[in-house]
Amino acid sequence: MSFKHTTLWRLLLSPRTSWSALRLMYRARTRAIPPRRLSFDAAWRQSRVQCHPGDSYYLLHGHGDGT
């Protein structure tokens, strides 16, 4: 599955997490010193763990890079 398909599925299946990820990306660009770029994928995983702490075990054991 391509990156575009993955992003689309994430937006459709988990809109709350996706919205949180978009806000994290914006904050990383505008409020971080120095400004940094955060990919949607990394921001989505970070938001997912914040919104659903039970998923952290899943991400830490090879199904994501844990960011």
All heavy atoms as TSV, in Angstrom:
chain	resi	resn	atom	element	x	y	z
A	1	MET	N	N	0.841	-1.173	0.000
A	1	MET	CA	C	0.000	0.000	0.000
A	1	MET	C	C	0.888	1.239	0.000
A	1	MET	O	O	1.870	1.305	0.710
A	1	MET	CB	C	-0.907	-0.028	1.228
A	1	MET	CG	C	-2.002	0.966	1.122
A	1	MET	SD	S	-3.284	1.008	2.403
A	1	MET	CE	C	-3.298	-0.527	3.186
A	2	SER	N	N	0.519	2.202	-0.786
A	2	SER	CA	C	1.341	3.400	-0.911
A	2	SER	C	C	1.085	4.366	0.245
A	2	SER	O	O	0.132	4.238	1.004
A	2	SER	CB	C	1.055	4.103	-2.231
A	2	SER	OG	O	-0.214	4.717	-2.187
A	3	PHE	N	N	1.978	5.347	0.345
A	3	PHE	CA	C	1.884	6.354	1.402
A	3	PHE	C	C	0.553	7.104	1.337
A	3	PHE	O	O	-0.075	7.367	2.351
A	3	PHE	CB	C	3.062	7.324	1.294
A	3	PHE	CG	C	3.003	8.451	2.278
A	3	PHE	CD1	C	3.266	8.225	3.613
A	3	PHE	CD2	C	2.667	9.725	1.868
A	3	PHE	CE1	C	3.193	9.263	4.535
A	3	PHE	CE2	C	2.603	10.764	2.778
A	3	PHE	CZ	C	2.866	10.525	4.111
A	4	LYS	N	N	0.107	7.449	0.127
A	4	LYS	CA	C	-1.149	8.197	-0.026
A	4	LYS	C	C	-2.337	7.389	0.473
A	4	LYS	O	O	-3.242	7.923	1.107
A	4	LYS	CB	C	-1.360	8.597	-1.486
A	4	LYS	CG	C	-0.410	9.659	-1.954
A	4	LYS	CD	C	-0.663	10.029	-3.392
A	4	LYS	CE	C	0.354	11.049	-3.857
A	4	LYS	NZ	N	0.147	11.423	-5.244
A	5	HIS	N	N	-2.338	6.083	0.193
A	5	HIS	CA	C	-3.430	5.230	0.661
A	5	HIS	C	C	-3.419	5.126	2.177
A	5	HIS	O	O	-4.463	5.168	2.813
A	5	HIS	CB	C	-3.335	3.841	0.033
A	5	HIS	CG	C	-3.659	3.841	-1.415
A	5	HIS	ND1	N	-2.703	3.675	-2.372
A	5	HIS	CD2	C	-4.828	4.014	-2.070
A	5	HIS	CE1	C	-3.262	3.738	-3.568
A	5	HIS	NE2	N	-4.546	3.947	-3.415
A	6	THR	N	N	-2.248	4.996	2.761
A	6	THR	CA	C	-2.133	4.902	4.206
A	6	THR	C	C	-2.647	6.177	4.859
A	6	THR	O	O	-3.394	6.124	5.841
A	6	THR	CB	C	-0.663	4.659	4.616
A	6	THR	OG1	O	-0.199	3.477	3.980
A	6	THR	CG2	C	-0.531	4.514	6.110
A	7	THR	N	N	-2.260	7.329	4.341
A	7	THR	CA	C	-2.713	8.606	4.893
A	7	THR	C	C	-4.226	8.726	4.778
A	7	THR	O	O	-4.901	9.141	5.727
A	7	THR	CB	C	-2.023	9.776	4.167
A	7	THR	OG1	O	-0.614	9.647	4.333
A	7	THR	CG2	C	-2.476	11.112	4.719
A	8	LEU	N	N	-4.780	8.347	3.653
A	8	LEU	CA	C	-6.219	8.421	3.456
A	8	LEU	C	C	-6.959	7.525	4.441
A	8	LEU	O	O	-7.930	7.938	5.068
A	8	LEU	CB	C	-6.578	8.046	2.015
A	8	LEU	CG	C	-8.061	8.092	1.670
A	8	LEU	CD1	C	-8.587	9.524	1.815
A	8	LEU	CD2	C	-8.282	7.594	0.260
A	9	TRP	N	N	-6.486	6.298	4.616
A	9	TRP	CA	C	-7.112	5.389	5.576
A	9	TRP	C	C	-7.027	5.937	6.992
A	9	TRP	O	O	-7.970	5.844	7.767
A	9	TRP	CB	C	-6.482	3.998	5.522
A	9	TRP	CG	C	-7.028	3.168	4.409
A	9	TRP	CD1	C	-6.365	2.725	3.312
A	9	TRP	CD2	C	-8.371	2.688	4.280
A	9	TRP	NE1	N	-7.209	2.009	2.498
A	9	TRP	CE2	C	-8.439	1.969	3.082
A	9	TRP	CE3	C	-9.510	2.808	5.062
A	9	TRP	CZ2	C	-9.619	1.366	2.646
A	9	TRP	CZ3	C	-10.686	2.200	4.626
A	9	TRP	CH2	C	-10.734	1.500	3.434
A	10	ARG	N	N	-5.896	6.517	7.343
A	10	ARG	CA	C	-5.759	7.089	8.686
A	10	ARG	C	C	-6.730	8.242	8.897
A	10	ARG	O	O	-7.334	8.373	9.961
A	10	ARG	CB	C	-4.332	7.564	8.922
A	10	ARG	CG	C	-3.384	6.423	9.147
A	10	ARG	CD	C	-1.983	6.907	9.383
A	10	ARG	NE	N	-1.126	5.780	9.692
A	10	ARG	CZ	C	0.162	5.878	9.887
A	10	ARG	NH1	N	0.758	7.045	9.823
A	10	ARG	NH2	N	0.867	4.818	10.177
A	11	LEU	N	N	-6.883	9.092	7.887
A	11	LEU	CA	C	-7.815	10.220	7.994
A	11	LEU	C	C	-9.258	9.742	8.141
A	11	LEU	O	O	-10.032	10.296	8.917
A	11	LEU	CB	C	-7.688	11.136	6.779
A	11	LEU	CG	C	-6.418	11.968	6.699
A	11	LEU	CD1	C	-6.298	12.612	5.330
A	11	LEU	CD2	C	-6.393	13.026	7.790
A	12	LEU	N	N	-9.620	8.711	7.401
A	12	LEU	CA	C	-10.996	8.214	7.433
A	12	LEU	C	C	-11.305	7.398	8.689
A	12	LEU	O	O	-12.386	7.534	9.263
A	12	LEU	CB	C	-11.277	7.361	6.194
A	12	LEU	CG	C	-11.306	8.105	4.870
A	12	LEU	CD1	C	-11.435	7.120	3.713
A	12	LEU	CD2	C	-12.424	9.120	4.851
A	13	LEU	N	N	-10.385	6.564	9.111
A	13	LEU	CA	C	-10.658	5.652	10.216
A	13	LEU	C	C	-10.393	6.246	11.589
A	13	LEU	O	O	-10.954	5.782	12.582
A	13	LEU	CB	C	-9.855	4.361	10.044
A	13	LEU	CG	C	-10.210	3.551	8.804
A	13	LEU	CD1	C	-9.287	2.350	8.676
A	13	LEU	CD2	C	-11.663	3.097	8.874
A	14	SER	N	N	-9.554	7.235	11.655
A	14	SER	CA	C	-9.235	7.840	12.940
A	14	SER	C	C	-9.108	9.359	12.797
A	14	SER	O	O	-8.015	9.914	12.891
A	14	SER	CB	C	-7.939	7.232	13.484
A	14	SER	OG	O	-7.718	7.663	14.801
A	15	PRO	N	N	-10.227	10.039	12.596
A	15	PRO	CA	C	-10.160	11.478	12.366
A	15	PRO	C	C	-9.640	12.271	13.565
A	15	PRO	O	O	-8.938	13.262	13.401
A	15	PRO	CB	C	-11.592	11.868	12.019
A	15	PRO	CG	C	-12.433	10.752	12.488
A	15	PRO	CD	C	-11.587	9.526	12.494
A	16	ARG	N	N	-9.948	11.839	14.772
A	16	ARG	CA	C	-9.474	12.563	15.957
A	16	ARG	C	C	-7.955	12.500	16.059
A	16	ARG	O	O	-7.288	13.517	16.310
A	16	ARG	CB	C	-10.107	11.955	17.208
A	16	ARG	CG	C	-9.687	12.623	18.476
A	16	ARG	CD	C	-10.397	12.015	19.662
A	16	ARG	NE	N	-9.787	12.485	20.880
A	16	ARG	CZ	C	-9.686	11.772	21.970
A	16	ARG	NH1	N	-10.173	10.548	22.006
A	16	ARG	NH2	N	-9.109	12.262	23.036
A	17	THR	N	N	-7.398	11.337	15.854
A	17	THR	CA	C	-5.951	11.182	15.893
A	17	THR	C	C	-5.301	11.951	14.753
A	17	THR	O	O	-4.260	12.586	14.938
A	17	THR	CB	C	-5.565	9.690	15.821
A	17	THR	OG1	O	-6.209	9.005	16.894
A	17	THR	CG2	C	-4.073	9.489	15.926
A	18	SER	N	N	-5.908	11.920	13.579
A	18	SER	CA	C	-5.360	12.639	12.421
A	18	SER	C	C	-5.377	14.144	12.651
A	18	SER	O	O	-4.416	14.841	12.313
A	18	SER	CB	C	-6.146	12.288	11.162
A	18	SER	OG	O	-6.021	10.910	10.891
A	19	TRP	N	N	-6.458	14.653	13.229
A	19	TRP	CA	C	-6.535	16.087	13.522
A	19	TRP	C	C	-5.457	16.479	14.529
A	19	TRP	O	O	-4.794	17.499	14.387
A	19	TRP	CB	C	-7.918	16.440	14.042
A	19	TRP	CG	C	-8.073	17.880	14.380
A	19	TRP	CD1	C	-8.177	18.411	15.622
A	19	TRP	CD2	C	-8.095	18.981	13.478
A	19	TRP	NE1	N	-8.295	19.769	15.549
A	19	TRP	CE2	C	-8.252	20.147	14.245
A	19	TRP	CE3	C	-8.014	19.092	12.095
A	19	TRP	CZ2	C	-8.308	21.408	13.663
A	19	TRP	CZ3	C	-8.076	20.347	11.527
A	19	TRP	CH2	C	-8.219	21.480	12.289
A	20	SER	N	N	-5.265	15.649	15.541
A	20	SER	CA	C	-4.224	15.897	16.539
A	20	SER	C	C	-2.839	15.874	15.890
A	20	SER	O	O	-1.969	16.685	16.225
A	20	SER	CB	C	-4.317	14.850	17.642
A	20	SER	OG	O	-3.332	15.032	18.603
A	21	ALA	N	N	-2.624	14.973	14.949
A	21	ALA	CA	C	-1.339	14.888	14.250
A	21	ALA	C	C	-1.082	16.136	13.415
A	21	ALA	O	O	0.041	16.650	13.386
A	21	ALA	CB	C	-1.302	13.645	13.358
A	22	LEU	N	N	-2.109	16.634	12.751
A	22	LEU	CA	C	-1.953	17.866	11.965
A	22	LEU	C	C	-1.600	19.050	12.864
A	22	LEU	O	O	-0.764	19.885	12.506
A	22	LEU	CB	C	-3.226	18.151	11.172
A	22	LEU	CG	C	-3.511	17.172	10.032
A	22	LEU	CD1	C	-4.896	17.430	9.452
A	22	LEU	CD2	C	-2.449	17.257	8.967
A	23	ARG	N	N	-2.203	19.108	14.045
A	23	ARG	CA	C	-1.862	20.180	14.998
A	23	ARG	C	C	-0.428	20.041	15.486
A	23	ARG	O	O	0.283	21.035	15.623
A	23	ARG	CB	C	-2.814	20.165	16.179
A	23	ARG	CG	C	-4.192	20.661	15.823
A	23	ARG	CD	C	-5.051	20.832	17.032
A	23	ARG	NE	N	-4.811	19.734	17.970
A	23	ARG	CZ	C	-5.577	19.426	18.981
A	23	ARG	NH1	N	-6.648	20.109	19.218
A	23	ARG	NH2	N	-5.289	18.420	19.773
A	24	LEU	N	N	0.033	18.805	15.735
A	24	LEU	CA	C	1.424	18.585	16.144
A	24	LEU	C	C	2.397	19.035	15.058
A	24	LEU	O	O	3.419	19.646	15.351
A	24	LEU	CB	C	1.673	17.112	16.460
A	24	LEU	CG	C	1.289	16.617	17.826
A	24	LEU	CD1	C	1.474	15.106	17.898
A	24	LEU	CD2	C	2.087	17.301	18.900
A	25	MET	N	N	2.075	18.730	13.803
A	25	MET	CA	C	2.930	19.149	12.694
A	25	MET	C	C	3.014	20.667	12.625
A	25	MET	O	O	4.095	21.225	12.434
A	25	MET	CB	C	2.383	18.593	11.368
A	25	MET	CG	C	2.536	17.111	11.209
A	25	MET	SD	S	1.674	16.476	9.745
A	25	MET	CE	C	2.462	17.396	8.443
A	26	TYR	N	N	1.878	21.339	12.787
A	26	TYR	CA	C	1.850	22.798	12.744
A	26	TYR	C	C	2.675	23.400	13.887
A	26	TYR	O	O	3.467	24.313	13.686
A	26	TYR	CB	C	0.402	23.278	12.816
A	26	TYR	CG	C	0.285	24.784	12.910
A	26	TYR	CD1	C	0.464	25.574	11.783
A	26	TYR	CD2	C	0.017	25.403	14.119
A	26	TYR	CE1	C	0.369	26.954	11.859
A	26	TYR	CE2	C	-0.081	26.776	14.210
A	26	TYR	CZ	C	0.097	27.547	13.084
A	26	TYR	OH	O	0.008	28.913	13.167
A	27	ARG	N	N	2.492	22.860	15.087
A	27	ARG	CA	C	3.237	23.369	16.235
A	27	ARG	C	C	4.735	23.150	16.081
A	27	ARG	O	O	5.529	23.990	16.500
A	27	ARG	CB	C	2.754	22.705	17.515
A	27	ARG	CG	C	1.402	23.184	17.938
A	27	ARG	CD	C	0.978	22.525	19.215
A	27	ARG	NE	N	-0.397	22.875	19.514
A	27	ARG	CZ	C	-1.217	22.109	20.178
A	27	ARG	NH1	N	-0.814	20.934	20.632
A	27	ARG	NH2	N	-2.443	22.489	20.414
A	28	ALA	N	N	5.127	22.026	15.505
A	28	ALA	CA	C	6.552	21.754	15.305
A	28	ALA	C	C	7.167	22.781	14.355
A	28	ALA	O	O	8.310	23.183	14.522
A	28	ALA	CB	C	6.759	20.341	14.764
A	29	ARG	N	N	6.401	23.191	13.351
A	29	ARG	CA	C	6.897	24.171	12.380
A	29	ARG	C	C	6.904	25.594	12.918
A	29	ARG	O	O	7.792	26.371	12.606
A	29	ARG	CB	C	6.043	24.136	11.110
A	29	ARG	CG	C	6.659	23.315	10.022
A	29	ARG	CD	C	5.874	23.439	8.740
A	29	ARG	NE	N	4.959	22.297	8.692
A	29	ARG	CZ	C	3.665	22.384	8.478
A	29	ARG	NH1	N	3.089	23.521	8.259
A	29	ARG	NH2	N	2.925	21.310	8.459
A	30	THR	N	N	5.909	25.952	13.731
A	30	THR	CA	C	5.759	27.348	14.124
A	30	THR	C	C	6.274	27.669	15.518
A	30	THR	O	O	6.723	28.783	15.754
A	30	THR	CB	C	4.286	27.783	14.048
A	30	THR	OG1	O	3.511	26.961	14.914
A	30	THR	CG2	C	3.784	27.700	12.621
A	31	ARG	N	N	6.229	26.726	16.436
A	31	ARG	CA	C	6.559	27.042	17.821
A	31	ARG	C	C	7.869	26.450	18.318
A	31	ARG	O	O	8.363	26.859	19.361
A	31	ARG	CB	C	5.437	26.570	18.743
A	31	ARG	CG	C	4.144	27.298	18.459
A	31	ARG	CD	C	3.092	26.897	19.420
A	31	ARG	NE	N	1.828	27.560	19.094
A	31	ARG	CZ	C	0.686	27.251	19.656
A	31	ARG	NH1	N	0.628	26.318	20.567
A	31	ARG	NH2	N	-0.396	27.893	19.308
A	32	ALA	N	N	8.413	25.488	17.627
A	32	ALA	CA	C	9.666	24.869	18.069
A	32	ALA	C	C	10.834	25.794	17.763
A	32	ALA	O	O	10.837	26.528	16.783
A	32	ALA	CB	C	9.869	23.527	17.374
A	33	ILE	N	N	11.816	25.760	18.637
A	33	ILE	CA	C	13.040	26.547	18.414
A	33	ILE	C	C	14.201	25.572	18.416
A	33	ILE	O	O	14.496	24.978	19.440
A	33	ILE	CB	C	13.228	27.611	19.511
A	33	ILE	CG1	C	12.044	28.563	19.514
A	33	ILE	CG2	C	14.535	28.343	19.334
A	33	ILE	CD1	C	12.038	29.544	20.651
A	34	PRO	N	N	14.884	25.378	17.336
A	34	PRO	CA	C	14.621	25.884	15.982
A	34	PRO	C	C	13.422	25.160	15.364
A	34	PRO	O	O	13.098	24.044	15.766
A	34	PRO	CB	C	15.908	25.546	15.220
A	34	PRO	CG	C	16.429	24.333	15.896
A	34	PRO	CD	C	16.063	24.498	17.356
A	35	PRO	N	N	12.773	25.774	14.375
A	35	PRO	CA	C	11.635	25.115	13.729
A	35	PRO	C	C	12.060	23.782	13.135
A	35	PRO	O	O	13.167	23.640	12.625
A	35	PRO	CB	C	11.227	26.096	12.624
A	35	PRO	CG	C	11.800	27.396	13.040
A	35	PRO	CD	C	13.031	27.084	13.837
A	36	ARG	N	N	11.213	22.808	13.219
A	36	ARG	CA	C	11.539	21.493	12.675
A	36	ARG	C	C	10.358	20.958	11.885
A	36	ARG	O	O	9.232	21.370	12.092
A	36	ARG	CB	C	11.918	20.516	13.786
A	36	ARG	CG	C	10.833	20.255	14.772
A	36	ARG	CD	C	11.354	19.424	15.937
A	36	ARG	NE	N	10.268	19.147	16.861
A	36	ARG	CZ	C	9.682	17.965	16.990
A	36	ARG	NH1	N	10.103	16.942	16.276
A	36	ARG	NH2	N	8.702	17.792	17.826
A	37	ARG	N	N	10.674	20.064	10.988
A	37	ARG	CA	C	9.636	19.422	10.187
A	37	ARG	C	C	9.327	18.077	10.800
A	37	ARG	O	O	10.216	17.294	11.081
A	37	ARG	CB	C	10.106	19.253	8.758
A	37	ARG	CG	C	10.329	20.601	8.086
A	37	ARG	CD	C	10.491	20.444	6.648
A	37	ARG	NE	N	9.207	19.934	6.147
A	37	ARG	CZ	C	8.828	20.014	4.888
A	37	ARG	NH1	N	9.607	20.544	4.020
A	37	ARG	NH2	N	7.662	19.546	4.508
A	38	LEU	N	N	8.063	17.821	11.008
A	38	LEU	CA	C	7.594	16.562	11.549
A	38	LEU	C	C	6.694	15.934	10.493
A	38	LEU	O	O	5.740	16.567	10.033
A	38	LEU	CB	C	6.818	16.816	12.844
A	38	LEU	CG	C	6.342	15.631	13.640
A	38	LEU	CD1	C	7.540	14.808	14.131
A	38	LEU	CD2	C	5.512	16.093	14.833
A	39	SER	N	N	7.009	14.718	10.094
A	39	SER	CA	C	6.194	14.074	9.067
A	39	SER	C	C	4.819	13.717	9.627
A	39	SER	O	O	4.639	13.560	10.838
A	39	SER	CB	C	6.886	12.805	8.558
A	39	SER	OG	O	6.870	11.805	9.553
A	40	PHE	N	N	3.846	13.582	8.737
A	40	PHE	CA	C	2.503	13.197	9.175
A	40	PHE	C	C	2.534	11.835	9.830
A	40	PHE	O	O	1.857	11.597	10.825
A	40	PHE	CB	C	1.525	13.208	7.991
A	40	PHE	CG	C	0.128	12.790	8.381
A	40	PHE	CD1	C	-0.687	13.657	9.087
A	40	PHE	CD2	C	-0.352	11.536	8.047
A	40	PHE	CE1	C	-1.974	13.277	9.449
A	40	PHE	CE2	C	-1.627	11.150	8.407
A	40	PHE	CZ	C	-2.441	12.021	9.106
A	41	ASP	N	N	3.333	10.927	9.303
A	41	ASP	CA	C	3.420	9.580	9.845
A	41	ASP	C	C	3.923	9.598	11.293
A	41	ASP	O	O	3.331	8.971	12.171
A	41	ASP	CB	C	4.342	8.735	8.960
A	41	ASP	CG	C	4.271	7.262	9.277
A	41	ASP	OD1	O	3.158	6.756	9.482
A	41	ASP	OD2	O	5.335	6.624	9.322
A	42	ALA	N	N	5.001	10.322	11.547
A	42	ALA	CA	C	5.545	10.406	12.905
A	42	ALA	C	C	4.579	11.129	13.846
A	42	ALA	O	O	4.377	10.711	14.988
A	42	ALA	CB	C	6.894	11.116	12.891
A	43	ALA	N	N	3.973	12.199	13.362
A	43	ALA	CA	C	3.015	12.934	14.181
A	43	ALA	C	C	1.782	12.084	14.485
A	43	ALA	O	O	1.252	12.114	15.596
A	43	ALA	CB	C	2.603	14.223	13.469
A	44	TRP	N	N	1.346	11.296	13.513
A	44	TRP	CA	C	0.182	10.441	13.715
A	44	TRP	C	C	0.466	9.379	14.773
A	44	TRP	O	O	-0.363	9.137	15.651
A	44	TRP	CB	C	-0.223	9.786	12.390
A	44	TRP	CG	C	-1.584	9.176	12.450
A	44	TRP	CD1	C	-2.763	9.787	12.163
A	44	TRP	CD2	C	-1.907	7.839	12.840
A	44	TRP	NE1	N	-3.793	8.902	12.343
A	44	TRP	CE2	C	-3.300	7.700	12.758
A	44	TRP	CE3	C	-1.150	6.743	13.246
A	44	TRP	CZ2	C	-3.960	6.519	13.074
A	44	TRP	CZ3	C	-1.802	5.564	13.562
A	44	TRP	CH2	C	-3.193	5.448	13.469
A	45	ARG	N	N	1.650	8.760	14.695
A	45	ARG	CA	C	1.994	7.743	15.700
A	45	ARG	C	C	2.084	8.365	17.090
A	45	ARG	O	O	1.620	7.783	18.070
A	45	ARG	CB	C	3.304	7.054	15.329
A	45	ARG	CG	C	3.147	6.087	14.167
A	45	ARG	CD	C	4.366	5.197	13.997
A	45	ARG	NE	N	5.594	5.950	13.867
A	45	ARG	CZ	C	6.117	6.354	12.722
A	45	ARG	NH1	N	5.513	6.068	11.597
A	45	ARG	NH2	N	7.241	7.019	12.687
A	46	GLN	N	N	2.668	9.550	17.187
A	46	GLN	CA	C	2.770	10.230	18.475
A	46	GLN	C	C	1.373	10.563	19.011
A	46	GLN	O	O	1.093	10.352	20.190
A	46	GLN	CB	C	3.597	11.503	18.325
A	46	GLN	CG	C	3.858	12.220	19.624
A	46	GLN	CD	C	4.761	13.431	19.427
A	46	GLN	OE1	O	5.333	13.637	18.362
A	46	GLN	NE2	N	4.880	14.228	20.444
A	47	SER	N	N	0.501	11.049	18.161
A	47	SER	CA	C	-0.866	11.365	18.569
A	47	SER	C	C	-1.630	10.111	18.966
A	47	SER	O	O	-2.415	10.125	19.907
A	47	SER	CB	C	-1.618	12.058	17.426
A	47	SER	OG	O	-1.019	13.272	17.129
A	48	ARG	N	N	-1.401	9.038	18.233
A	48	ARG	CA	C	-2.096	7.783	18.527
A	48	ARG	C	C	-1.756	7.282	19.922
A	48	ARG	O	O	-2.630	6.834	20.667
A	48	ARG	CB	C	-1.721	6.731	17.472
A	48	ARG	CG	C	-2.453	5.436	17.601
A	48	ARG	CD	C	-3.898	5.592	17.228
A	48	ARG	NE	N	-4.599	4.345	17.441
A	48	ARG	CZ	C	-5.879	4.192	17.254
A	48	ARG	NH1	N	-6.605	5.194	16.838
A	48	ARG	NH2	N	-6.453	3.044	17.477
A	49	VAL	N	N	-0.493	7.375	20.286
A	49	VAL	CA	C	-0.082	6.919	21.613
A	49	VAL	C	C	-0.638	7.848	22.693
A	49	VAL	O	O	-1.003	7.398	23.774
A	49	VAL	CB	C	1.455	6.796	21.701
A	49	VAL	CG1	C	1.909	6.520	23.117
A	49	VAL	CG2	C	1.931	5.678	20.783
A	50	GLN	N	N	-0.741	9.148	22.407
A	50	GLN	CA	C	-1.314	10.077	23.379
A	50	GLN	C	C	-2.813	9.841	23.560
A	50	GLN	O	O	-3.317	9.862	24.675
A	50	GLN	CB	C	-1.072	11.524	22.948
A	50	GLN	CG	C	0.361	11.958	23.080
A	50	GLN	CD	C	0.611	13.339	22.495
A	50	GLN	OE1	O	-0.258	13.952	21.886
A	50	GLN	NE2	N	1.826	13.828	22.680
A	51	CYS	N	N	-3.529	9.611	22.460
A	51	CYS	CA	C	-4.979	9.403	22.526
A	51	CYS	C	C	-5.347	7.987	22.972
A	51	CYS	O	O	-6.395	7.782	23.569
A	51	CYS	CB	C	-5.616	9.670	21.166
A	51	CYS	SG	S	-5.519	11.380	20.631
A	52	HIS	N	N	-4.502	7.027	22.640
A	52	HIS	CA	C	-4.756	5.616	22.949
A	52	HIS	C	C	-3.499	4.998	23.552
A	52	HIS	O	O	-2.737	4.328	22.853
A	52	HIS	CB	C	-5.143	4.851	21.679
A	52	HIS	CG	C	-6.316	5.442	20.969
A	52	HIS	ND1	N	-7.609	5.210	21.356
A	52	HIS	CD2	C	-6.392	6.293	19.920
A	52	HIS	CE1	C	-8.433	5.877	20.573
A	52	HIS	NE2	N	-7.715	6.541	19.688
A	53	PRO	N	N	-3.261	5.209	24.847
A	53	PRO	CA	C	-2.013	4.724	25.460
A	53	PRO	C	C	-1.811	3.218	25.340
A	53	PRO	O	O	-0.688	2.741	25.354
A	53	PRO	CB	C	-2.153	5.128	26.928
A	53	PRO	CG	C	-3.221	6.135	26.977
A	53	PRO	CD	C	-4.090	5.934	25.782
A	54	GLY	N	N	-2.867	2.462	25.164
A	54	GLY	CA	C	-2.738	1.017	25.008
A	54	GLY	C	C	-2.003	0.614	23.738
A	54	GLY	O	O	-1.492	-0.491	23.628
A	55	ASP	N	N	-1.954	1.491	22.761
A	55	ASP	CA	C	-1.264	1.196	21.508
A	55	ASP	C	C	0.249	1.328	21.619
A	55	ASP	O	O	0.970	0.926	20.711
A	55	ASP	CB	C	-1.732	2.121	20.391
A	55	ASP	CG	C	-3.124	1.783	19.900
A	55	ASP	OD1	O	-3.676	0.757	20.347
A	55	ASP	OD2	O	-3.645	2.539	19.076
A	56	SER	N	N	0.749	1.885	22.702
A	56	SER	CA	C	2.199	2.089	22.822
A	56	SER	C	C	2.946	0.763	22.797
A	56	SER	O	O	4.018	0.661	22.216
A	56	SER	CB	C	2.533	2.878	24.083
A	56	SER	OG	O	2.110	2.190	25.234
A	57	TYR	N	N	2.386	-0.276	23.390
A	57	TYR	CA	C	3.034	-1.592	23.377
A	57	TYR	C	C	3.154	-2.088	21.937
A	57	TYR	O	O	4.192	-2.590	21.520
A	57	TYR	CB	C	2.224	-2.579	24.212
A	57	TYR	CG	C	2.818	-3.959	24.261
A	57	TYR	CD1	C	3.856	-4.243	25.138
A	57	TYR	CD2	C	2.351	-4.966	23.436
A	57	TYR	CE1	C	4.419	-5.508	25.183
A	57	TYR	CE2	C	2.901	-6.228	23.470
A	57	TYR	CZ	C	3.931	-6.490	24.351
A	57	TYR	OH	O	4.481	-7.753	24.380
A	58	TYR	N	N	2.112	-1.924	21.155
A	58	TYR	CA	C	2.081	-2.335	19.754
A	58	TYR	C	C	3.162	-1.591	18.948
A	58	TYR	O	O	3.907	-2.188	18.184
A	58	TYR	CB	C	0.697	-2.051	19.185
A	58	TYR	CG	C	0.550	-2.232	17.701
A	58	TYR	CD1	C	0.402	-3.487	17.144
A	58	TYR	CD2	C	0.536	-1.135	16.860
A	58	TYR	CE1	C	0.261	-3.645	15.781
A	58	TYR	CE2	C	0.395	-1.282	15.498
A	58	TYR	CZ	C	0.250	-2.541	14.966
A	58	TYR	OH	O	0.119	-2.685	13.613
A	59	LEU	N	N	3.283	-0.292	19.159
A	59	LEU	CA	C	4.242	0.504	18.393
A	59	LEU	C	C	5.689	0.217	18.814
A	59	LEU	O	O	6.585	0.240	17.992
A	59	LEU	CB	C	3.952	1.993	18.551
A	59	LEU	CG	C	2.685	2.474	17.859
A	59	LEU	CD1	C	2.402	3.916	18.241
A	59	LEU	CD2	C	2.793	2.334	16.371
A	60	LEU	N	N	5.905	-0.054	20.077
A	60	LEU	CA	C	7.264	-0.286	20.555
A	60	LEU	C	C	7.830	-1.654	20.168
A	60	LEU	O	O	9.017	-1.874	20.264
A	60	LEU	CB	C	7.322	-0.129	22.079
A	60	LEU	CG	C	7.144	1.299	22.579
A	60	LEU	CD1	C	7.058	1.317	24.102
A	60	LEU	CD2	C	8.259	2.193	22.095
A	61	HIS	N	N	6.980	-2.566	19.743
A	61	HIS	CA	C	7.441	-3.905	19.407
A	61	HIS	C	C	7.430	-4.177	17.904
A	61	HIS	O	O	6.930	-5.187	17.434
A	61	HIS	CB	C	6.617	-4.951	20.162
A	61	HIS	CG	C	6.921	-4.941	21.622
A	61	HIS	ND1	N	8.021	-5.559	22.153
A	61	HIS	CD2	C	6.305	-4.339	22.649
A	61	HIS	CE1	C	8.058	-5.357	23.445
A	61	HIS	NE2	N	7.026	-4.606	23.782
A	62	GLY	N	N	8.000	-3.229	17.163
A	62	GLY	CA	C	8.263	-3.479	15.750
A	62	GLY	C	C	7.221	-3.010	14.768
A	62	GLY	O	O	7.382	-3.198	13.572
A	63	HIS	N	N	6.141	-2.412	15.216
A	63	HIS	CA	C	5.105	-1.978	14.293
A	63	HIS	C	C	5.149	-0.477	14.070
A	63	HIS	O	O	4.189	0.102	13.591
A	63	HIS	CB	C	3.726	-2.402	14.822
A	63	HIS	CG	C	3.604	-3.866	14.947
A	63	HIS	ND1	N	3.394	-4.695	13.865
A	63	HIS	CD2	C	3.696	-4.680	16.022
A	63	HIS	CE1	C	3.344	-5.949	14.280
A	63	HIS	NE2	N	3.521	-5.963	15.589
A	64	GLY	N	N	6.223	0.149	14.411
A	64	GLY	CA	C	6.416	1.586	14.231
A	64	GLY	C	C	7.773	1.925	14.813
A	64	GLY	O	O	8.422	1.082	15.405
A	65	ASP	N	N	8.204	3.158	14.645
A	65	ASP	CA	C	9.518	3.484	15.186
A	65	ASP	C	C	9.429	4.095	16.579
A	65	ASP	O	O	10.436	4.516	17.124
A	65	ASP	CB	C	10.303	4.403	14.243
A	65	ASP	CG	C	9.671	5.762	14.097
A	65	ASP	OD1	O	8.652	6.048	14.724
A	65	ASP	OD2	O	10.229	6.552	13.326
A	66	GLY	N	N	8.224	4.161	17.177
A	66	GLY	CA	C	8.074	4.608	18.546
A	66	GLY	C	C	8.105	6.100	18.760
A	66	GLY	O	O	8.170	6.559	19.880
A	67	THR	N	N	8.053	6.902	17.684
A	67	THR	CA	C	8.064	8.357	17.852
A	67	THR	C	C	6.650	8.867	17.953
A	67	THR	O	O	5.716	8.288	17.501
A	67	THR	CB	C	8.780	9.068	16.692
A	67	THR	OG1	O	8.157	8.731	15.465
A	67	THR	CG2	C	10.238	8.743	16.696
